Amino acid sequence: MVFNMLRVAIVGCGGMGGVHFDIYKRLADVEVVALVDIRIEKALEKAQGTSIRVYTDINEMLKQEKVDIVDLCTPSYLHKDLAITAMKNGCHVLCEKPMALSSQDALEMNRVSELNQVYYMTAHVIRFWPEYRYLEKVIREGTLGRVFHGHFSRIGLKPAWSWNNWMQDEYKSGRVLFDLHIHDADYIFKLFGKPIKIAPLRVDEGEKICYWHNLYQYDNFFITAEAAWYDCLYPFQMTYRVVFESGIIEYKQGRLFVYENNKEGKEIPIDDILLSELGLYAKSGYENEIRYFIQCVREKRPPAVITTDESIQCLEILESIKSTVE
């Protein structure tokens, strides 16, 4: 099957922009035509040896280029204005999380998307991560019975590498709650829906430590989740452990294990067969989310794996958590 090339512009050429750029280069049915970054040297470095045009302003890029998709990998506080600019110019938008730093801003973004009849999707990558999709499959199919409790963890060293230290600025990133914990919060809501009650705890000592521990209470089980930035060379870890009536599923150190009651634990390999069962393309969640959004645009169907309504609801719940400790 022959496809017309979809034309992509990446806005933001830092760490995550580089991840997205490398994925697009491997895809045969899309073409990156423009890179945008106020630090022009970052964009020039990525574009070296290619015909990709480089800009420092999204408005100028949109005047000069015909673009189908704008991929936003900028600091969080810029998401709203840049997404709205792109959508008003008729572009579909894939945007790194969070959708915005407030649910009200996210609602405005959604209205612009609907008004201009373009697709918007927040890149909640965990929904496309094979080991997390596997857990979703087990819960959906009831393989191990009902859930008793679960724990999710996402911790590591503070992000001192961010441009102008924007990630440590509450008003630019939302810090750990909106930048890090949002991954697990969104996934928990995806699996189990809105909790009956949330009990948050926080330790915040500026750049020394920012730690959140949230208890999500449901009808007959509970989920806990922790997220932290530490001021030391603590290796990044993302893990989960969910306990069912007939066993445990655990993801740790990049490996997936199932422990059925009264049986030896076994590792579940992420191979081509399992990827096919999970409806995924690759072991990389980033590649899966990008491929999925491209498919939605090409087939003219709104993204369903993560909807704007779900992105907005996640922000509303994080706002409620934040308000309880202020």
N, C-alpha and C positions, 0 to 999 in steps of 0.2 A: 504494500500500500504506500502510495506517495503522498506526503503531506506538504502543504505550503509552509514555508518557514515562519514561525512566530518570532517577532522581533522583540528583544528584551533590553531594558535599560536597568542597570543596577545602581542604586543610589546609596552611597556609603561603602567605602572600599577598605574598611578596617578588617578585624578578625573574621567576623561573620560574613561580611561582604566577600572576603576571599574564599570562604568555604562555599558559598553559593556560586561564585564565579567558576571555581574549579569543577563544580558539578555541571553547570551549563555547557562547559567546554566539551564534556563527554557525551552530550546529547545530540543526536543527529537532526532533530526536527525543530531546533530553536537556534537563534543567532543572537548573541550579545552585540548590540550595535553601539551602545554608549555606556560609559561609566561616569558617575557624578560624585565628586567629593570636594569639599572646600579646601582640603589639603591636596592640591593638584598632583603633588608628587606620588601620593598613594595610588591615584587613578592611573597616572603615567606608568608606574611600575607594573601594574596589572596588564595594561594595554600594550606593553612593549612587544614588538615583533608581530603585531596584528594590525588590522585596519579599523579597530574600534576607536570611535571618537571619544574625546575626554572633555568634560565640562566641570565647572565649579558651581553651577547654578541650575536647578531643575527646570526653571522657567525657560532659560535659554536653550536647554537641551530639547525640551518639548516643542519649541519653535522650529528647531532645525531637523528633528528626527521624526520619522514615522514609527511609533512604538505601540506594540500590542499589550505588553506587560511591563509594569514597573515593579521591581523587586526592591523593597526598602530594608536596608540593613544599617540604619542610622541610630544614633542615641534615641532612647525612648521618648524624650520630650519633644522630638521633632516629628514623630509618627503622624500625628493628627494633621498638621498643616501640609506636610508633603503628600500624604495619601489623598487628601481632598484636592490638592492641586492636580495630581495625576488623574484622579477620577473625573474631575471637571474637564479634563482634556481627552476624555474617552478611553482612558487606559484601565485595564484590569490591574489590580494591586495585590501582590503577595507581600505581607509586612511581618517583620520579626515581632515577636511578642515583647511587651504587652501591646494589645491593640492601641491603647492610649494610657495615660496616667489617671484618667477619671472615666467613670461610666458615662457621664454627660458628654464628654468629648467623643467617646466611642459611639454614642447614639447619633451624634451629628455626622460622624463618618458614615454610619450605616444609611442615614437619610440621603447623603450625597451619592452613595453607591446605587441606591434604588432609583433616585431621580435621573441619574445618567445611564442607567441600565448597564452597569459594568459589575464585574465580580470583585469582591474583596475577600481575602482570607488571611487570618492571623496564623503565622507559622508556629503553631503549638506542636513542636516536633515530637513530643512524647507520644502523641496519638499515632505517630507513624513509626515508632521505634519497635522493632520486631519483638523484643522480650516483653515489652509492655502490651503489645497487641496479643501476645500469647496469653497473658493473664486475663485480658478482656475476653478472649475466646473461651477459656476455662470457666469463667464466671457465667458467660452467656449460655453455655451448653450444660452447666451444672455438673461437670465431670467429677468434681470433688465435693459436691454438696454445698450447703450454705456457708457463708463467710461468718467466722467468729470474731476475728479482729485482723488488723493489718497495720503495718508501719512502713512509711516511706521516708527516705533520707536523701538530702542533697546538700553536701557541705564541702568546703574547700578554703583555700587562701583568699584573702581580699583581692579584688580586681584592680590592683595598682596600675595595670597596663592601660586602662581606659583613657581615651583622649581627654586632656585637661581634667582628669580625675572625675569625669561626669557621673560615673556609677556610684560614687560615694555621696553624691548630692541628692538629698531626699526629693527635691523638687524636679530633678532631671531624670531620675531612675526609679524612685520609689524604694530604692535599696533592696534588701534581701526579700522583703515580702512580695514586691511587685516584679523584681527581676529574677529571683531564684526560686522562691517557694511557689510562684505562679505555675511552674511546670507541674508540680505534683498536685497543687490545688485543682487545676484544670482537669487533670487526669482522674482525680478522686471524684469530681463532680460528673465526669463522663461515665464512670463506672457505676456510681451509686446515687447520683442525683443530689439534690439540695439537702444538706443535713438538717436535723431537727435543732441541733444546738452546736455551737462552736465555742470551745474554751481555749483562748490563746494565752501563751506566756512568752515574754520577750526579755532578752538581755541586750542592752544597747549601750556600748561604751565607745561610740564614735567609730574611728578606724581601728580600734583595738579588737572589738568583737561586735558582731551584730548577729544575734541568734533568735530564731523563732521556733516555738514548739506549739503546734495546734492540735487539739483534740476535736475530731469531727464525730458527733454522736448521731447514730441512726436508730431505727426502731429496736433492733435486737442485736446490734453489733456496733463497734466503734473503730475508727481509723485514726492513727496518730501520724503526724508528719513533722519533720524537722528540717530546717534550712539554716545555713550559717556561712558567714565570712569570718575567717580568723586571721589575725595579724602574725602569721608564722607560715612556714613552708609546709603547710598541711596538704597532702595530696587530695585532689578533687575526687569525690566519691558520690555516685548516685546508686542507691540500692532500694530494694523493697523486700518485704516478707509478709505474705498474706496466709493466714491460718484458716483452713476450712475444716468442716466436720470430718473429712476423710483424708486430710493431708495438708501439706504446706508447699507453697511455691515461693522460691527465693531467687532473687537476682542480686548478685554481688560480684565485685571485681570483674565485671564484664561477662559473667557466666550465669547461665540459667539452670536451676535445679528444681526437681519435683521430688518430694518425700511423701509417698503414700503411706497410710497407717500400716504398721507392721511389715513394711518392706524397706529394702535398701534404697537410699536415695539414688537418683539417676540424673545425669546432666542431659539437657535437651539441646542438641546442636541446631544452630540456625543455618539450615542448609536450603537448597533450592526448593525442596519439597515443602518444607515448613513455610517458606516465604510465599509459595503459591497458595497454600492453605489459608494464609493470613491476608491474601490479596495485596501483597507487597512486591516491590520490584528489586529491592536491594537490602543489604544489611545496614545501610546507612539511613537513619531516619530523615536526615536532611535531603538526601536524594529522593526518598519516597514522597516527602511532602511537595517537593518541586515538581516531580513527575506527575503527581496527582493534580496539582493546580493547573499545569499545562494541559492535561487531559480534560479537565473541566472547561477551560477556555476553548479548546479545540472542539469539544462536543457540545458546547453552548448549554451547559448545565451548571447550576449553582453548586458550589462546594457543600458537601453534606457531612464529610468526616469531621469537620469543624465549621460550625456556622457562626455568623456574626452575632446572633442572639446568644449563643453559648459564650463567646468571648466577652460580651457585655455582662452577662450574668456572673462570670468569673470575677470581673472587676468589681461588680457590686458586692460580692461576698468578701473580697479582699478589703474593700472600703469599710465594710461592717466590722471586720476583724481589727483593722487599724484603729477604728473609732473607739473600741472597747479598752484600749490600753493608753489612750491619750488623755 
